[in-house]
Amino acid sequence: MELDMHKPTVLVTGGAGYIGSNTAWLLANKGYQVVILDNMRYGQHFYPSWARVILADFADQTILDQLFTHYNVQAVMHFAGLIEVGRSGKDPSTFYQENVAKIFNLLNKMREYQIDKFIFSSSAAVYGTPKRIPITEEDPCNPVNTYGNTKYTVEKILQDYSHAYGLKFVALRYFNAAGADIENMLGERHEPETHAIPLLLEAADKGEPFYIFGDDYGTPDGTCIRDYLHVKDLAVAHYKALKYLDIHKTGIFNLGTGIGVSVKELVATVKRITGLSVEIVVQGRRDGDPDRLVADATKANQILGWIPEYSYIETIVADAWGFYQKKDISMHCDSDQHCQQRSTF
Ligand code: UDP
């Protein structure tokens, strides 16, 4: 896609990833010019016709200078970063570098060019082990893993930048992103995959076991309860957050449904939707897994006017299954021209 220097533009870092690509597509459909900055660390090959994709790191100062000088960038949505909770505890240096230190390059370049709207992918991991369910934004934040610490640290940085430099920001605390946009084939392609739904689908498809991490939690069936949110609903929340920043300065919002689903309920749903059997093996607990994480998203409902539309567990699993079955043949290159790797303008 050739860029128009006057058209309102949103920079989407990590836009070749799961949530970033779904949001970028929605923004393009809403009439924004979308520039995706992504280093494609997971080996994606993502060059759709509806966005300009730059294969580079989000903290690349030269690229940011070019982008902010020549185009009408009105906001930055920041999805880039590391997400594997387990790895974060083993390699905090890399996690703090990627998720925290590098953000200064981006925020300071935004300051230099007076770009003042920033939307940040935060996480329910900032809460750690909650004292009560559902969790509101006012509840204490005590992350129990390095990943959660990096997200909470960035929220603090954004607050300080807002006070001192007038940055406008929204931090969106995602609960469990899941599902896919099967029309546009935008879904989860993590390498390695650690998330329950894609792993369950793979187990069902390949006739391999699915490992449940603990069935001795204080929940009705003993397995952990999570709040699964369709990625298409997540994308809409980002668009609403962008509009919110037209009139407000800062906001922190939970994004979830308020409905908890246990791992065993997930297994039953996968069996029902796929028509396949799943062999279950119960293992020990995974470190840092609270028994329940369920959002109170009243604030996002009322203030952003955001109401999830697709986040029924059946719809989520059906869409994830549709994506799983086709993901190996879908490429995301709408033409040869778009498939050429580019690192500059
Ligand atoms: N889980 C599991 N087996 C797996 C992957 C996940 O039992 O192979 C459980 C995990 O312990 C958690 C829930 O499924 O209770 C959701 O995990 P996921 O990694 O998808 O998301 P998280 O809640 O960690 O963000």
Residues whose N, C-alpha, C, O or C-beta is under 5 A from the ligand:
A	BS01	UDP	T194 H195 A196 I197 L199 Y211 I212 F213 C224 R226 V263 R286 D289
